[in-house]
Amino acid sequence: MDFELSREEALFRDSVREVGERYVKPHWVELDEGKYPILEVASKLAEHGLVGLTLSSRYGGPDGTFLMASIAAEELAYADPSLAVPVYFLLEAAWPFIVQRYARESVKEEVLPRLTTGEAWVGIASTEPQGGSDVAGERTEARLVDGRWLLTGEKNMVTGVSIALALPYGGGFVTVTRTGPVEAKHRSITTMLFMVKRNGTVNTGFETRDYEEWGRRGIPTSYLRLNNAPVDPDFVLGDVNGGFKVVMEGFNVARILIGAAAIGAARWMLEQSREWIRGRVVFGKPISSYQSVSFKYAELSARLEAARLMVYKAAWLVDRFYRGEGSVSIMDVANASAMAKMLTVELAVETGLEAVKWFGGVSYFKETPVMRALLGVLSYYVGAEGTQNIMRLIVARSLLGREVE
Ligand SMILES: Cc1cc2nc3c(=O)[nH]c(=O)nc-3n(C[C@H](O)[C@H](O)[C@H](O)COP(=O)(O)OP(=O)(O)OC[C@H]3O[C@@H](n4cnc5c(N)ncnc54)[C@H](O)[C@@H]3O)c2cc1C
């Protein structure tokens, strides 16, 4: 048992912190106002080897571990607590990794090196309008016609569609499709990399539009309506009808990084609050001297430490699982990543709610940015890579059995 980062990991953390200070922190509020392009920041991340961090050097990646990705997600969220930049980073550490694991060699060689240089994007298109939690119940139909797959259906709340369309190469989405009867549930799910733009050419058969969001407004999320949208058979990930496990693996790794990002935002909110509660004098004393404030501050700080350890443990398990070390099972990974997301996101939301109370009325005005962080972490409280109830469901099933619904 060792609670210290290795020298390499500590140096890496310091270098990401510096990237955050120089290229992210000065722009995060403008990003959140929609007045600064995320691609400006993304190009700096790519220059510093932070896009596709977990990809192998074989595809131009830096061979980073998920522990390193967790460290980076926390630092980037500390620099941009509205979470737009960490979301860019973490999606590109999680879903391209799944492409690397399951795509045909030719697809990996084409897409992944372009992603690490910041010219391409890979996201996730799972959620449908009738409900995102039931992945095995999704309906987007894929039919094999004249040697290519045609997708028809609707994906809702897909982050990064307009990013993929804006990048020179383009990009695609790990897309959950139905390739058999709905009654077969997870046994007729096939996961494909649906390219909205490839080699500079926009695909056909889809419509999209960005939503207006309450928070984390620096990174766009859209709907994706598919009407006979073509997918080359080489872009199937894993086996036909074997896609459920592919997408679940992606959720497992993404949830850990979401946990790390939530920790970064919570840390930022606690630090902002510390200055404030020590300086704000009401009834002749700093409000930090009142136990209703100081005890909550102490409790949230302790929970932050504990939640970070859960994130690190989940990342450590994932790294061991993929390196084939020890006896880590995919269920251990799924369980730990669900615990990490559950604990961290709730901690971050609670920290935000306390922080806006500590700041009082001024928190409601844009001069005080703490509300932006609360709105950012709420994105992961209401949805995005599985709701908090779904995290409970995963953990409850692993502890109590499959009968838990
Ligand atoms: C900012 C943002 C970005 C997103 N980006 C993406 C993206 O890039 N790609 C993508 O595919 N999706 C994305 N999503 C969608 C997200 O993944 C979904 O919101 C999430 O999976 C939940 O689906 P839903 O919103 O349809 O809720 P529903 O599935 O309709 O659930 C509604 C409520 O019912 C609860 N519930 C459902 N089933 C159960 C159960 N068995 N037991 C207890 N409670 C239950 C849920 O916890 C939730 O509270 C994004 C969402 C947001 C907010």
The ligand as a Gaussian input file, in Angstrom:
#p B3LYP/6-31G(d) Opt

LIG

0 1
 C      -24.646000      17.592000     -20.466000
 C      -24.961000      16.206000     -20.924000
 C      -24.170000      15.595000     -21.878000
 C      -24.485000      14.309000     -22.332000
 N      -23.687000      13.724000     -23.277000
 C      -24.009000      12.502000     -23.751000
 C      -23.235000      11.891000     -24.783000
 O      -22.220000      12.425000     -25.237000
 N      -23.654000      10.717000     -25.285000
 C      -24.766000      10.074000     -24.820000
 O      -25.076000       8.998000     -25.294000
 N      -25.509000      10.623000     -23.830000
 C      -25.162000      11.820000     -23.285000
 N      -25.929000      12.393000     -22.311000
 C      -27.147000      11.725000     -21.883000
 C      -26.994000      10.965000     -20.569000
 O      -26.119000       9.908000     -20.700000
 C      -28.389000      10.564000     -20.102000
 O      -29.009000      11.744000     -19.627000
 C      -28.390000       9.502000     -19.035000
 O      -27.883000       8.281000     -19.485000
 C      -29.813000       9.258000     -18.498000
 O      -30.728000       9.089000     -19.526000
 P      -32.051000       9.989000     -19.548000
 O      -31.665000      11.398000     -19.352000
 O      -32.795000       9.622000     -20.772000
 O      -32.849000       9.558000     -18.239000
 P      -33.839000       8.310000     -18.075000
 O      -33.161000       7.058000     -18.480000
 O      -35.132000       8.643000     -18.719000
 O      -34.042000       8.304000     -16.496000
 C      -34.863000       9.283000     -15.834000
 C      -34.706000       9.111000     -14.334000
 O      -35.165000       7.815000     -13.948000
 C      -34.167000       7.162000     -13.185000
 N      -34.181000       5.721000     -13.456000
 C      -34.218000       5.104000     -14.683000
 N      -34.199000       3.773000     -14.517000
 C      -34.122000       3.533000     -13.184000
 C      -34.047000       2.349000     -12.380000
 N      -34.038000       1.110000     -12.916000
 N      -33.979000       2.489000     -11.032000
 C      -33.981000       3.718000     -10.466000
 N      -34.051000       4.864000     -11.176000
 C      -34.104000       4.782000     -12.517000
 C      -32.839000       7.764000     -13.649000
 O      -31.830000       7.631000     -12.662000
 C      -33.262000       9.214000     -13.869000
 O      -33.205000       9.895000     -12.634000
 C      -25.623000      13.653000     -21.822000
 C      -26.400000      14.258000     -20.825000
 C      -26.075000      15.508000     -20.373000
 C      -26.924000      16.130000     -19.306000

